[in-house]
């Protein structure tokens, strides 16, 4: 592939797909850039998985266009699949085979020679921390182990575009951290990485941009810089809450009381990162012994909650 081809990443416009009378996707646009992790965010039933299936060439759209690194998956299916790594939300194949056998079989399906397939399989099993379970049947795996095997399977062909549907589901905290590090590394290598997840805290740690969908439609596309420039809630705590209250009132910062706040929390609205820095400087200058000052919600969660409130 030429550098100009790789630079296109994913472009989709006006996508629609119905299943009988059910319109899973009504009007979706989607952009994912190479060298970035793009988050796909939306409630259950919003059309995220249907969108991913269309991008993966596994489902033909009723309307709209898709471009994957310069190829249309509806007409250049073989070329697109050679570029793609696809991880569904369940492993869903060959549970009687061992982890090693599954990866070797997938490698051969991609036309990888026997020696290269064995090396690739060994490397991937180590990457996803399944080396000790290489010869264990997949049916004996826990949900988290199945997810790690599914990720390894998606990486067999060294894909330029990676589509992941709920990759952190069932993973323990350590494995989730390892997943974030791996996906960031893959993006740094110039790959286009798309992650659909309900775990917005994980997406905060890895995503460069997000596409928000609801009711089968794209409702917002946002970069990390754009998300950081929006108004958001901040939590402030201090050694002396009374002094803090006085200083916040003097600074003209009304308090908010969300239902899930902790005793001692003071929740305020800041307009952007620059405004947050101004508030903190003012509190310190006013003699407040600040012990905590930071966003009450994650970056993408704030956008998601703002969209929910606007409905």
N, C-alpha and C positions, 0 to 999 in steps of 0.2 A: 504493500500500500504506500502511496505517496503521502508526504506530509500534508498536502492540501486536502486529500481525502480524509485523513485522520482528524483534521481540524474541524470537520463538520459535526462530529458527535452525533446527537440525536435531535431531529427536528420533526415534530408532528403538529398537524394543523387540522382543526375541524373534525376530529374523530367522533364517530358515532357507532354504536353497536347495540342491537336489541336481541333479546331472546324471546321470540313470540311477542307477547304484549308488554314484556318487561324491558324498559329502556335502561340498560346498565350504564351506558355511556351516551350522553346526548350531544355534547359540544365541548370537546377537550382539545386544548393546545398544550404542547409539552416541549420543553427545551432542556437538554442536558449537555454541558460542555465537557470536552476532554480535559483531563487534568483536575477535575473537580468531582466531589461527591454531591449528588443532587438528591434531596429528600422528597419523597412523595407522601403527602400528609392529607388525611381526611378521615371522617368517621366510617364505621362499618356500613357497607352498602353504598359507598360513594362512587364506586367504579374503579378503584385503584387496581385490583387484581385483573379486571378485564382490560384495563389500559396496558398493564405489563404483558399480558398474553398477546395483545396486538403488537406491541413493540418487539416481542420475542418471536414473531412470525408464526405463533401457534393459533392465532385467531384472526380471521380476516375482518377488517372494519366494513361496516355498511356504507360509510362515507368518510371522507377525509384523506389526508396524505401522511405518509411516514417516510422519513429519510434516516437511515442508519449508516453513518460513515459513507455517504454517497450512494447507498443502495436502497431500493424500495423492497421491503420484505414480502410484499404481495406478488412481486414479479421476479425478484432476485433472491428467492428464498435460500438457496444453497449458499450464496455468497454471504448473506446476512448471518446465517447460522454458523458459518465458519468464524465469524467475528465475535459472536455472542457467547457469554456465559450466563446461564439461566438457573436461578435457584428458587424453586417454588416454596410455598410455606410448609410443605411436608415432603419427606424423602420420596415416597411413592413408587419404589421400584425394587425388584429383585431382593426381597428380604431374606431369601434362603442363601444368597451369596455373601461371602465375606466382604469386608471393606476393601481389601486389596483386589478381590475379583471384580467388584463393581467398577473400580477406577480403571483397572486394566481393560475391561470390556468397553468402557466408554472411550478410552484412549484408542483402541483398535477401530471403533466406529468412526473416529475422526481421522483414521488413516495413519496413525502414529505407529511406527515400526516397533517390534517386540522389545528390543533393548531400550529404546527411548521411552517406551510405555512403562517399562519396569522402573526406570530411573525417575520418571515423572510421578509415578504412583508413590514411590518411596518418599520423594521430596514433599508431595502434597500431604501425605499422612503425617509427616513430621510437622508441617506448617500448621495443620489443624489439631495437633496434639492427639493423634489417634494411632501413633506408631505401635503402642503396646497392644492395640486392639485390631491390628491389621488383618489377622486371620480369624476374627470373630464374626459370625453371621450378623447381618444388619438387624435381623429381627430381635436380637438380644440387646440392642442399643437402647439407651434412654433417649428421651426426647432431645435433650441437649446434644448427645453424641450423634444422633441422626442429623441434627442441624449442621454439625461440623462436617459430617461426611457429605451432606448435600452441598455445602460450600466447596469442599474439595472437588466434588464432581463438576461443579460449575466452572472450576479453574483448569480443568484438564487440558483444554485446547489453548491455554494461555490467551484468553480473550482480550480484545481491545475494548469491548463494551460489556459491562457486568450489570445484570438486572437481578435484584435480590428482593424477595417478598417475605417480610417478617423474619430476617435472618437471626435476630437476637432471641426469638421465641424459644424458651426452654433452656437458655444458656445461664450458667451461674455467673455471679459478678465478675470473677476473674476471666472467664471465657468471653464475656461481653467487652471487657477492656481489650483483650487480645484481638477481637473482631474489629473494634474501632481502629486500633493501630494498623492492622492489616489493610483495611479498606483505605485508610489515609495513604499508606505506602503505595497501594495500587494506583490511586489517583495521582500521586506525585510522579509516578512513572509515565503519566500521560494518558491513562485509560479513562474512559467515561464510566462512572459508577453511579448507579441509581438504586436507592434503598427506600422501600416502602416499610414503614414501621409505625406502631402505636406508641413505642417507647421514645417519647420526644426528648427525654434527657439524653439518651444515647445519640440522637440526631444532632443535638446541640454540640456534642463533642466532635462530630465528624463532618457535618454537612456544610458545604460552601454556599448552597442556594437551596430553596425549597419551592415546590409546586403544590399549592393547596387545591384540593378538589372537594366538591360536595354535590350530591344529587346528580352525578354523572357529568358535571361541568367543571372546568377550570375556573376558579374564583380569584386566584392570585398567584403571581410568580414573584419571588422576592430573593434578593441576594443577602448574604450575611451583613454586608455594610448597610443595606436598606433596612434590614430588621433592627440593627443597632441604632438607627437614627429615629426610630419611632418612640412615642411616649410609652412608658411602661411603669409598673409598680416596683418600688424598692422597699426593702425592709431595713429599718434602722433600729439598733439597740444601743444602750449606753449604760454605764455603771449606775447613773442616777436618772431614772425615767422622768422624774419631775423636771429636772434641768433640761432634759431633752425636749419635753413638751413645750416648755417656755421658749426654747431656742427655735423650734419648728414654727411656733405661732409667730414669733418675731420675724421669721423669714418668710411668712405668708404661705406656709405649706400645710394645708388642711390634712387631717388624718383620715385614713380609710380603715375600715374594720372588716376585712374578709372573714368568712365563717371559719376558715381553717387556720387563722393566725394563732400564734403562741402567746401566752401571757408575757408581757414585756415588749412584744413587737410593736413597732410603730411603722405603719405602711403608708407611703406617700407616692405621689405621681411625679415622675421626672420626664421632661420632654425628650431628652436624648442623652448621649454619653457626656456631652459638654455640660449640660444642665446638672447631671449627677455630680460631676466634679465640682461645680460651683456650690452645690448644696453641702457637700462634704467639707469644702474649705470653710464655708460660713459656720458650720457647726463647730469645727475645731477652733476657729478664731473666737467663737463665743464661749470657749472653755468647756465644751461638752466632751466627756471622756467616752468617745464612740468605741464600742466593742464589735459592732457588726454593721456593715453597710454594703448592700448588694441587691441584685435583682431578686424579686420575690418569685419570679417564674423564669423558665428558660426562654431563650431567644425565640424559638419557633413556637413554643407554647403560648407566649404572649400574643403573637399574631393569631394563632388558632383561637384563643379565648376572645380576642377582639372581634374576630369574624363571627363567633357564636353570639356575642352580645349584640352585634349589629343586625342579626336576623330577626 
